[in-house]
Amino acid sequence: EPEVTQTPSHQVTQMGQEVILRCVPISNHLYFYWYRQILGQKVEFLVSFYNNEISEKSEIFDDQFSVERPDGSNFTLKIRSTKLEDSAMYFCASSETSGSTDTQYFGPGTRLTVL
Amino acid sequence: AQSVTQLDSHVSVSEGTPVLLRCNYSSSYSPSLFWYVQHPNKGLQLLLKYTSAATLVKGINGFEAEFKKSETSFHLTKPSAHMSDAAEYFCVVSPFEGYQKVTFGTGTKLQVIP
């Protein structure tokens, strides 16, 4: 069964460093998403992406975040200058369409630890 | 605006007894509703979804959920808990067409006692 994959599974970085989290969505999906889950808190939407541009973003997704689909398979989340409060589990998801009835399929997550 | 409330942060059941995980939602539209499960150190797996067809939805691993519009609820049930059901469960609401952001509940940790 096709699945969303994410690398790395765990990333440790120093505050102020740039990190790139990578995702490979399901191959025929057109919509891509990033969510994050700070330890002990709920899963929060960050951004959605379609047709090579951001279609929606939350207030969390400020100028230090960016997303890109650099080739036909990868979808990346870049955090330009990490802060301690960026430590979280980051989930990538993809869906075939953007309809509310469509299921978003989630990857296993990348645990980001900022020291 | 939309929101989802999971009424219990922790639920503990004995193996072989029924499971009930409660979820209430609010949405300005006719929403779609989902239940996801997260096992320790794993990603989010879809259990089932409601998309305005049958109000009783059957999912994987024997779980089902009933959409009750009058009560704005979408509770998750299973007749008999198994040890492998121990995980965190998230109720998720998605509004009507064209709006991609889904909203997660705070999650319910299910403990299954042997």
Boltz contact constraints between the chains, C-beta under 6 A:
constraints:
  - contact:
      token1: [A, 42]
      token2: [B, 104]
      max_distance: 6.0
  - contact:
      token1: [A, 42]
      token2: [B, 106]
      max_distance: 6.0
  - contact:
      token1: [A, 43]
      token2: [B, 104]
      max_distance: 6.0
  - contact:
      token1: [A, 45]
      token2: [B, 101]
      max_distance: 6.0
  - contact:
      token1: [A, 48]
      token2: [B, 100]
      max_distance: 6.0
  - contact:
      token1: [A, 56]
      token2: [B, 100]
      max_distance: 6.0
  - contact:
      token1: [A, 56]
      token2: [B, 101]
      max_distance: 6.0
  - contact:
      token1: [A, 98]
      token2: [B, 100]
      max_distance: 6.0
  - contact:
      token1: [A, 99]
      token2: [B, 97]
      max_distance: 6.0
  - contact:
      token1: [A, 100]
      token2: [B, 32]
      max_distance: 6.0
  - contact:
      token1: [A, 100]
      token2: [B, 94]
      max_distance: 6.0
  - contact:
      token1: [A, 100]
      token2: [B, 95]
      max_distance: 6.0
  - contact:
      token1: [A, 100]
      token2: [B, 96]
      max_distance: 6.0
  - contact:
      token1: [A, 100]
      token2: [B, 97]
      max_distance: 6.0
  - contact:
      token1: [A, 101]
      token2: [B, 32]
      max_distance: 6.0
  - contact:
      token1: [A, 101]
      token2: [B, 51]
      max_distance: 6.0
  - contact:
      token1: [A, 103]
      token2: [B, 46]
      max_distance: 6.0
  - contact:
      token1: [A, 106]
      token2: [B, 43]
      max_distance: 6.0
  - contact:
      token1: [A, 106]
      token2: [B, 44]
      max_distance: 6.0
  - contact:
      token1: [A, 107]
      token2: [B, 43]
      max_distance: 6.0
  - contact:
      token1: [A, 108]
      token2: [B, 43]
      max_distance: 6.0
  - contact:
      token1: [A, 109]
      token2: [B, 43]
      max_distance: 6.0
